[in-house]
Structures are given as C-alpha cells and as structure tokens.
Amino acid sequence: MKAPVKALKALRETGVTIREATPDDAVGGVPPRWVALPEDTGEVAALMRVSAAHDLAVVPVGDGTKLGWGNPPERCDLLIDTCCLLLGSGSVAEHSSGDLVARAAAGLPLDVFNSMLSQFRQELALDSTLRAGTVGGTLATAVAGPRRFRYGTARDLLIGITVVLADGTIATSGGNVVKNVAGYDLGKLFTGSYGTLGVITEATFRLHPIPADRRWVTVDLPAAAEPGSPTAQAALAALDALVAELAASQAEPSAIELEWPDLTGGPTVSVLVEGVAADARAEAVRKSADEYGNARITTEAPAWWATPPGEEVLLELRVPPSAAHPALRAVAARGLPARVRGSVASAVLLVALPGDVCEVEFSGFVTSVRDDLRRLGGGLTVLAAPPDLVRGIDRWGPSGALPLMRRVKERFDPGRRMSPGRFAGGI
Ligand SMILES: Cc1cc2nc3c(=O)[nH]c(=O)nc-3n(C[C@H](O)[C@H](O)[C@H](O)COP(=O)(O)OP(=O)(O)OC[C@H]3O[C@@H](n4cnc5c(N)ncnc54)[C@H](O)[C@@H]3O)c2cc1C
C-alpha cells in the first residue's frame, strides 16, 4: 500500500469524519490532502497520533479568516477543522456566571460565544468584529481589538487552556502531569503561536459584566499637510498631546483608537467610555478633545471601529506606548499612500498599503520602517500580503527571542509537523 493510502486508512480508523481537501482548503496557497472534523479533544489526540506515525504535517483551522497570515506552511497534509469540537459535557460552552468564568470549545465563533454570555449580562471583553473568528483562532493569532487598552488581550483574559501536542498528548494549563511540557505556561505559549505548537481545543476565560452604557467621543484633527513638514510635525505633536491627555484622563477610557486614512490629511481619534455615568464621562472627554478639533459624542461606534484598515497588504507595528508618535512619523516619511488604524495609546497600529504597491516600494517600506521601529524598541510584522510581494521579505522580522522560540518548538514539535515554517525564523 502506498504511504498516503495507508495514512488515509489510519485516519479513517480513528472514526473521525475525514474528507478529501478541495482547492478552497489551501493554506497560503499550499493545498492539504485531507480535512478532518473532530468532535472532541480525544478525537484530535487520535488524529495527532496517526499524523505522528505517518509523518503528516498538520494545520489547525478555525473560521479561516486569518489563514493567509504568517508564512505559508512548508507542507500540509491534514487540516484539523475545529468547527465541530465540543467540550467533554457535549456542549460548546460552559458558563459559571456567579464566578464570571466561561469555558469554550476552540471552534466556537467568538460572536456566538458572546451572544450566549450576553443573556447573563456578561461578556468576554474583546471587541466584536465584522468577521468574527473562533476562540482558537483568536488565541492562535493573538489579535486584539480596541479594548485591549483597558482589558488587555485574549491572553490576559485567558485562565485555562487545553491543547493537543504533536505526538497526541493532551495537555491542560495548570496541570503538570505531562512530563515534556511541565513548567511551561501553555496559555502564554499558545497565544500567537499560529498553530505551530499544537491544536488548541478548549479555553477558559475571565468574564466582565456588560457595561451599563457606552459612548464614543470622536474628534477629527487638522490636516498634516506635507509629510515631514513643520506643519506635519505640529499635527503629530497635537495628536501625541491629545492621546497622552486621554490616556491619563479620569474618565478612564476603555479604548483610544486612531483612524488615519490618508497621511496627508488629518487623523481622527475616537475614544470609548463604558459603565455607569458613561454620558457624563464622555462629556468630560469631549471638552478635552474639543481643544484639538470638533469633538462629537455618539452611542454607536464609528464604522471603522475594530476592523483592519485593509485586507490585502496589511502590516502590524508595535512600539512602546511612548513611541507612537515617532512610529507614525516613520510611516509618513516614506510617502506611500498608507492607511493607519489602531490602538494608538497602546501603540499597536495596523498599516494597510494599496494592493498595487510594487515589490521594490514594498520591500523598501518594510525594511526602512522596520529599521526605524527597531531603534524605538519595536518591530513590524507583515500580516497579509500577496505571495509575489513578500518574495524575499522576512514577514516577521528579526527577534531576540528566536533562540528561545526555537527551543520551545523543538520541545513541543521535534518532528516539525505542526504548521511547519509559518512562524518567525521558519518555526
Ligand atoms: C485589527 C483586528 C482586530 C481584531 N480584534 C478582534 C477582537 O477584539 N475580538 C475578536 O473576536 N476578533 C477580533 N479580530 C478578529 C479575530 O482575531 C480573527 O478573526 C481570529 O483571530 C481568526 O480566527 P479564525 O477562527 O478565523 O482563525 P483561522 O483564520 O482559521 O486561523 C488563524 C491561525 O490560527 C491557527 N489556528 C486556528 N485555530 C486554531 C486552534 N484551535 N489551535 C491552534 N491554532 C489554531 C491557524 O492554523 C492559523 O495559523 C480582530 C481582527 C483584526 C484584524
């Protein structure tokens, strides 16, 4: 029997539903052979044991909304689709409302999870986006929306996680029975791991009561004129002053977001205040913001809130919070039509470039902005880009943590079968 036939037979013998992959299942252009639809953690473990025995490369998939992020895998035999996963109890989520804690199966879409919790006036304090990913995908990509400023990211709200490792071992955070992963904080490791360490099957989160009320205060700042000109410097300085004032404000904003669709025009800043007396606190924010432009209060978020500024060519910039202003200057100085959006007070910004940017311009932009950010103590990651554009570019950029990350990968996946090559340094 040929190797793939044997492997398929062994996969089928697990009793898990397996189907042939179609071109739509490709991950970053790499087609898998098969797609598996396990229904619980035990079935994922059985699939992983077969994959280890037959040297199959495995990629986990949630909603597929960010499957193009990261490097394409070096090889891909089996997609493990988490859509049908259930908890041991047979449900998709378990909620202890009295303890403000809930457990969810990894494949549960976050918006469905939050609508279940909302019946108890509780929520997982992440932001709803237009295309909600799953619990597992949100952890694996470590993406967070505007409210990271107040509540932190999914990783900060995570209190427990269950994963299946490359050899089929089931490991749960807090438990130290698994010899090869004893001592590791699984939650921290698996957040942002892009499927390279194992498959997340369950996660337990700390919840918050849904705030009694919400208001957004939005202000358009004056145009920056020519990038690099004295007026542009003044515009950035005004933005800096406003953000510093808001971040320290007694109105305690939950989010301070920047929208800058055209760096030769003016930026927009929008602030979310939540909870009791949101109205009065929004009024206090409006008064401060009014000194910088015409501020308005709304009960709905701006249309751009919690969405990426583009999909096709998307970069993430991170710097220490005090360095948001020079980071924006670094982007503006390149003179490309960039659209910037993100959590300006936390200095995590997303930059979208037009889909028709040429390879030379793109690589010049990535290299030079990355150099500037490194001097500021930050970095740049290429989240999404067409394959032609990223040829020859390191999507992740240099990282001092690489030797440590390589050691962790070696511990968890010595055979390099979990999403091989997707992460920084070809991990
Ligand atoms: C600017 C921005 C802000 C956002 N803010 C929020 C927010 O605040 N709240 C929110 O709900 N969403 C937010 N999102 C969207 C959300 O983060 C993504 O949709 C989600 O991370 C992707 O989930 P998915 O199920 O589609 O994952 P997929 O696209 O299927 O997979 C993404 C990656 O995760 C890996 N992966 C998927 N599932 C698993 C698993 N179970 N185990 C291991 N690896 C896995 C995949 O292999 C792949 O590498 C935001 C998105 C953006 C761009």
The ligand as an SDF file (V2000), in Angstrom:
LIG
                    3D

 53 58  0  0  0  0  0  0  0  0999 V2000
   -7.4860   44.6710   13.8110 C   0  0  0  0  0  0  0  0  0  0  0  0
   -8.1800   43.4390   14.2360 C   0  0  0  0  0  0  0  0  0  0  0  0
   -8.7440   43.4180   15.4830 C   0  0  0  0  0  0  0  0  0  0  0  0
   -9.4630   42.3160   15.8760 C   0  0  0  0  0  0  0  0  0  0  0  0
   -9.9940   42.3300   17.0920 N   0  0  0  0  0  0  0  0  0  0  0  0
  -10.7710   41.3270   17.4600 C   0  0  0  0  0  0  0  0  0  0  0  0
  -11.3770   41.3290   18.7120 C   0  0  0  0  0  0  0  0  0  0  0  0
  -11.1730   42.2230   19.5120 O   0  0  0  0  0  0  0  0  0  0  0  0
  -12.2300   40.3150   19.0040 N   0  0  0  0  0  0  0  0  0  0  0  0
  -12.4580   39.2990   18.1120 C   0  0  0  0  0  0  0  0  0  0  0  0
  -13.2620   38.4290   18.3740 O   0  0  0  0  0  0  0  0  0  0  0  0
  -11.8400   39.2360   16.9590 N   0  0  0  0  0  0  0  0  0  0  0  0
  -11.0000   40.2280   16.6180 C   0  0  0  0  0  0  0  0  0  0  0  0
  -10.3880   40.1690   15.4190 N   0  0  0  0  0  0  0  0  0  0  0  0
  -10.6090   39.0190   14.5370 C   0  0  0  0  0  0  0  0  0  0  0  0
  -10.0110   37.7530   15.0790 C   0  0  0  0  0  0  0  0  0  0  0  0
   -8.8540   37.9400   15.7890 O   0  0  0  0  0  0  0  0  0  0  0  0
   -9.6690   36.8000   13.9640 C   0  0  0  0  0  0  0  0  0  0  0  0
  -10.7660   36.6970   13.1430 O   0  0  0  0  0  0  0  0  0  0  0  0
   -9.2970   35.4560   14.5310 C   0  0  0  0  0  0  0  0  0  0  0  0
   -8.0920   35.5820   15.2160 O   0  0  0  0  0  0  0  0  0  0  0  0
   -9.1020   34.4100   13.4750 C   0  0  0  0  0  0  0  0  0  0  0  0
   -9.8770   33.3180   13.8730 O   0  0  0  0  0  0  0  0  0  0  0  0
  -10.1980   32.1860   12.8390 P   0  0  0  0  0  0  0  0  0  0  0  0
  -11.0310   31.1950   13.5740 O   0  0  0  0  0  0  0  0  0  0  0  0
  -10.7700   32.7350   11.5650 O   0  0  0  0  0  0  0  0  0  0  0  0
   -8.7370   31.5690   12.6100 O   0  0  0  0  0  0  0  0  0  0  0  0
   -8.1470   30.9810   11.2610 P   0  0  0  0  0  0  0  0  0  0  0  0
   -8.0620   32.0780   10.2310 O   0  0  0  0  0  0  0  0  0  0  0  0
   -8.8620   29.7470   10.8850 O   0  0  0  0  0  0  0  0  0  0  0  0
   -6.6790   30.6100   11.7400 O   0  0  0  0  0  0  0  0  0  0  0  0
   -5.7270   31.6340   12.0360 C   0  0  0  0  0  0  0  0  0  0  0  0
   -4.4540   30.9740   12.5510 C   0  0  0  0  0  0  0  0  0  0  0  0
   -4.7170   30.3330   13.7870 O   0  0  0  0  0  0  0  0  0  0  0  0
   -4.4130   28.9360   13.7120 C   0  0  0  0  0  0  0  0  0  0  0  0
   -5.4810   28.2500   14.4640 N   0  0  0  0  0  0  0  0  0  0  0  0
   -6.8240   28.3550   14.2740 C   0  0  0  0  0  0  0  0  0  0  0  0
   -7.4640   27.6090   15.1850 N   0  0  0  0  0  0  0  0  0  0  0  0
   -6.5170   27.0220   15.9650 C   0  0  0  0  0  0  0  0  0  0  0  0
   -6.5390   26.1330   17.0720 C   0  0  0  0  0  0  0  0  0  0  0  0
   -7.6820   25.6880   17.5890 N   0  0  0  0  0  0  0  0  0  0  0  0
   -5.3520   25.7210   17.6260 N   0  0  0  0  0  0  0  0  0  0  0  0
   -4.1640   26.1710   17.1410 C   0  0  0  0  0  0  0  0  0  0  0  0
   -4.0730   27.0140   16.0900 N   0  0  0  0  0  0  0  0  0  0  0  0
   -5.2260   27.4400   15.5070 C   0  0  0  0  0  0  0  0  0  0  0  0
   -4.4390   28.6000   12.2290 C   0  0  0  0  0  0  0  0  0  0  0  0
   -3.6320   27.4770   11.9250 O   0  0  0  0  0  0  0  0  0  0  0  0
   -3.8820   29.8950   11.6360 C   0  0  0  0  0  0  0  0  0  0  0  0
   -2.4730   29.9440   11.7250 O   0  0  0  0  0  0  0  0  0  0  0  0
   -9.6180   41.2230   15.0060 C   0  0  0  0  0  0  0  0  0  0  0  0
   -9.0170   41.2330   13.7680 C   0  0  0  0  0  0  0  0  0  0  0  0
   -8.2760   42.3260   13.3870 C   0  0  0  0  0  0  0  0  0  0  0  0
   -7.5960   42.3280   12.0730 C   0  0  0  0  0  0  0  0  0  0  0  0
  1  2  1  0
  2  3  1  0
  2 52  2  0
  3  4  2  0
  4  5  1  0
  4 50  1  0
  5  6  2  0
  6  7  1  0
  6 13  1  0
  7  8  2  0
  7  9  1  0
  9 10  1  0
 10 11  2  0
 10 12  1  0
 12 13  2  0
 13 14  1  0
 14 15  1  0
 14 50  1  0
 15 16  1  0
 16 17  1  0
 16 18  1  0
 18 19  1  0
 18 20  1  0
 20 21  1  0
 20 22  1  0
 22 23  1  0
 23 24  1  0
 24 25  2  0
 24 26  1  0
 24 27  1  0
 27 28  1  0
 28 29  2  0
 28 30  1  0
 28 31  1  0
 31 32  1  0
 32 33  1  0
 33 34  1  0
 33 48  1  0
 34 35  1  0
 35 36  1  0
 35 46  1  0
 36 37  1  0
 36 45  1  0
 37 38  2  0
 38 39  1  0
 39 40  1  0
 39 45  2  0
 40 41  1  0
 40 42  2  0
 42 43  1  0
 43 44  2  0
 44 45  1  0
 46 47  1  0
 46 48  1  0
 48 49  1  0
 50 51  2  0
 51 52  1  0
 52 53  1  0
M  END
$$$$
